[in-house]
Amino acid sequence: MQNNLTKCIKCSALSLVLPIMMMAEVHASAQDIHDIIDVCSSSERIMKDYSLEGMKVTYLDPHKDLVATAAKLDKDMEELVSHKITKKLHAEEEALQALWEKMEHNLTKDATKETALSLYEHVDKFANTCDKLAEELAKTMKNPAEQDIVLIGEMNRYVQELAATYVMAAWGILDNDQYYKDVKSLLAEYQSRYDTLIAEDATRVSDDVKATLKKLKKHFMFFEVMMQSTSGRYVPLLIAKKANHIHEEIMDILHQEEKEVEK
């Protein structure tokens, strides 16, 4: 891996070792929630691009995306720490820090099937810990609609994990049984979040946000069909492109929902 990626990764680790126990107790903001769920999905985007790089893919420049995503994750983590959100979640933040250090160790090595499989295990634990942290932060908010922001963020995380899982299957790291088991579970989680958001009262999720979610659903259907294909033929570049497009759409929905929540 190139030195600029290593630097991006290491500065994130440094930001995480700040004395969390000295943090002042304040309420999280919608932006704090947005930042942590960005961190959650960024870990899966890193997994996807790391695998593409291991497959020697140059189209779409996954290495460039890998460096950019690591830098974004670093920025979001720095902002979370600087906001001094809460002392109560210190254990979760320490767990996230430890997992990030393991990911860092993988990312400084050339992408091989062995290092990708190790990274996959660490990313899975990191993303799940990150989701729990986001959910706990949302519970500290006075406005229950903050929890809907987490649901939207989790939808994005599942899409990115689906794409990473697909690329790993295309590379031959995951066998078919494991792949289809993971895909079935992730699609169910995505659908569960979508259904919850659509069913929410308009005071929590506006009609405008719901309309945008329904538009996203139409775009997601093609992605969903590809994920479940049993043809044995993989098109990782197309999946990566679709995942990037859906990521941008969900980011727009997140900003839309944040504006509604902060009114």
C-alpha positions in Angstrom: 0.0 0.0 0.0 1.2 3.5 -0.6 2.5 5.8 2.2 -0.4 8.3 2.0 -2.9 5.5 2.9 -0.7 4.4 5.8 -0.6 8.0 7.1 -4.4 8.4 6.8 -4.9 5.2 8.7 -2.4 6.0 11.5 -3.8 9.5 12.2 -7.2 7.9 12.9 -5.6 5.6 15.4 -4.0 8.5 17.1 -7.3 10.4 17.3 -8.9 7.5 19.0 -6.4 7.3 21.9 -7.3 10.7 23.2 -8.2 10.6 26.9 -11.9 9.7 26.5 -12.4 9.5 30.3 -11.8 13.2 30.5 -14.7 14.0 28.2 -17.4 16.4 29.4 -20.9 15.0 29.4 -22.9 16.6 26.7 -25.7 15.6 24.4 -24.9 14.2 21.0 -26.1 16.2 17.9 -27.6 15.0 14.7 -24.2 15.6 13.1 -22.5 13.4 15.7 -24.9 10.6 14.8 -24.3 11.2 11.1 -20.5 11.0 11.7 -20.6 7.7 13.5 -22.8 6.0 10.9 -20.5 7.3 8.2 -17.7 5.5 10.1 -19.8 2.3 10.2 -20.4 2.3 6.4 -16.8 3.5 5.6 -15.4 0.3 7.1 -17.4 -1.8 4.6 -16.4 0.5 1.7 -12.8 0.0 2.7 -13.4 -3.8 2.6 -14.9 -3.5 -0.9 -12.1 -1.4 -2.4 -9.3 -3.4 -0.7 -10.7 -6.5 -2.3 -11.0 -4.8 -5.7 -7.4 -3.8 -5.4 -6.4 -7.3 -4.5 -8.1 -8.5 -7.7 -5.8 -6.0 -9.6 -8.8 -3.9 -10.7 -7.7 -0.5 -11.9 -11.0 0.7 -13.5 -12.9 3.0 -11.1 -9.5 3.4 -9.3 -10.4 1.5 -6.1 -7.0 2.5 -4.5 -7.9 6.2 -4.8 -11.3 5.5 -3.2 -9.6 3.5 -0.5 -7.3 6.4 0.4 -10.3 8.8 0.3 -12.5 6.6 2.5 -9.7 6.1 5.1 -9.3 9.9 5.2 -13.0 10.4 5.6 -13.2 7.9 8.4 -10.3 9.7 10.1 -12.0 13.0 9.8 -15.3 11.7 11.2 -13.5 10.0 14.1 -11.6 13.2 15.0 -14.8 15.2 15.0 -16.6 12.6 17.2 -13.7 12.7 19.7 -13.4 16.5 19.6 -17.2 16.9 20.4 -16.6 15.0 23.7 -20.0 13.3 23.5 -20.2 11.1 26.5 -18.1 9.1 29.1 -20.8 6.4 29.4 -19.8 4.9 26.0 -16.1 4.6 26.8 -16.0 0.8 26.7 -17.7 0.8 23.2 -15.2 3.4 21.9 -12.3 1.4 23.3 -13.6 -1.7 21.5 -13.9 0.3 18.3 -10.4 1.6 18.7 -8.9 -1.9 19.2 -10.7 -3.2 16.1 -9.6 -0.2 14.1 -5.9 -1.0 15.0 -6.4 -4.5 13.7 -7.8 -3.2 10.5 -4.9 -0.7 10.2 -2.5 -3.6 10.5 -4.2 -5.3 7.5 -4.4 -2.2 5.4 -0.7 -1.4 5.5 -0.1 -4.8 3.7 -0.5 -5.6 0.1 -4.0 -7.0 -0.6 -3.9 -10.8 -0.8 -6.7 -13.3 -0.2 -5.1 -14.0 3.3 -5.0 -10.4 4.4 -8.5 -9.7 2.9 -10.0 -12.6 4.9 -8.4 -11.2 8.0 -9.6 -7.7 7.3 -13.1 -9.1 6.6 -13.3 -10.6 10.1 -12.1 -7.3 11.7 -14.4 -5.2 9.6 -17.4 -7.3 10.5 -16.7 -6.8 14.2 -15.9 -3.1 13.7 -19.1 -2.4 11.8 -21.3 -4.2 14.4 -19.7 -2.4 17.3 -20.0 0.8 15.4 -23.8 0.2 14.8 -24.3 -0.4 18.6 -22.4 2.8 19.4 -24.6 4.8 16.9 -27.8 3.3 18.4 -26.7 4.1 22.0 -25.8 7.7 21.0 -29.2 8.1 19.4 -30.9 7.0 22.6 -29.2 10.0 24.4 -31.0 12.4 22.1 -34.2 14.1 23.2 -35.7 13.7 19.7 -36.6 10.1 19.0 -36.4 10.8 15.3 -32.6 10.6 15.7 -33.0 6.9 15.8 -34.4 7.0 12.3 -31.2 8.7 11.1 -29.4 5.6 12.5 -31.8 3.3 10.5 -31.0 5.2 7.3 -27.3 5.0 8.0 -27.6 1.2 8.7 -29.3 0.8 5.3 -26.2 2.3 3.7 -23.9 0.1 5.7 -25.8 -3.0 4.6 -25.5 -2.0 0.9 -21.8 -1.5 1.3 -21.4 -4.8 3.1 -23.4 -6.5 0.3 -21.0 -5.0 -2.3 -18.0 -6.0 -0.3 -19.3 -9.6 0.1 -20.0 -9.8 -3.6 -16.5 -8.7 -4.5 -15.0 -11.2 -2.1 -17.1 -14.0 -3.6 -16.0 -12.9 -7.1 -12.4 -13.1 -5.9 -12.9 -16.6 -4.5 -12.6 -15.8 -0.8 -16.1 -16.7 0.1 -17.7 -20.0 -1.0 -21.2 -20.0 -2.4 -22.9 -21.3 0.7 -21.4 -18.6 2.9 -22.0 -15.9 0.3 -25.8 -16.7 -0.2 -26.3 -17.0 3.6 -24.7 -13.6 4.2 -26.6 -12.0 1.3 -30.0 -13.4 2.5 -29.3 -12.0 6.0 -28.1 -8.6 4.8 -31.0 -8.1 2.4 -33.5 -8.9 5.2 -31.8 -6.4 7.5 -32.0 -3.7 4.8 -35.7 -4.5 4.1 -36.4 -4.3 7.8 -35.0 -0.8 8.1 -36.7 0.3 5.0 -40.1 -1.0 6.2 -39.7 0.6 9.6 -38.9 4.0 8.0 -41.8 3.9 5.6 -44.2 2.9 8.4 -43.1 5.8 10.7 -45.4 8.6 11.5 -44.9 11.7 9.3 -43.8 13.7 12.4 -40.7 11.5 12.5 -40.1 10.6 8.8 -41.6 13.2 6.5 -43.6 12.4 3.3 -40.7 13.9 1.3 -38.2 11.6 2.9 -40.4 8.6 2.4 -40.8 9.6 -1.3 -37.0 9.7 -1.7 -36.7 6.3 0.1 -39.2 4.8 -2.4 -37.2 6.2 -5.3 -34.1 4.6 -3.8 -36.0 1.3 -3.5 -36.5 1.2 -7.3 -32.7 1.7 -7.8 -31.9 -0.9 -5.2 -34.0 -3.6 -6.9 -31.5 -4.1 -9.7 -28.7 -4.3 -7.2 -30.7 -6.8 -5.2 -31.3 -9.0 -8.2 -27.6 -9.1 -9.0 -26.7 -10.0 -5.5 -29.0 -13.1 -5.6 -28.0 -14.3 -9.0 -27.0 -17.9 -9.2 -25.5 -17.8 -12.7 -22.0 -18.1 -11.3 -20.9 -15.1 -13.3 -19.7 -12.1 -11.3 -19.4 -8.5 -12.4 -17.7 -6.8 -9.4 -17.1 -3.5 -11.2 -20.8 -3.1 -11.9 -21.7 -3.9 -8.3 -19.1 -1.5 -7.0 -20.4 1.2 -9.2 -24.0 0.6 -8.1 -23.0 0.5 -4.5 -21.2 3.9 -4.9 -24.3 5.4 -6.5 -26.6 4.1 -3.8 -24.2 5.5 -1.2 -24.5 8.9 -2.7 -28.3 8.6 -2.7 -28.5 7.6 0.9 -26.2 10.4 1.9 -28.7 12.8 0.3 -31.5 11.1 2.3 -29.5 11.4 5.5 -29.0 15.2 5.0 -32.7 15.5 4.1 -33.7 13.7 7.3 -31.2 15.7 9.5 -32.7 18.9 8.3 -36.2 17.7 9.3 -35.0 16.5 12.7 -33.1 19.8 13.5 -36.1 22.0 12.7 
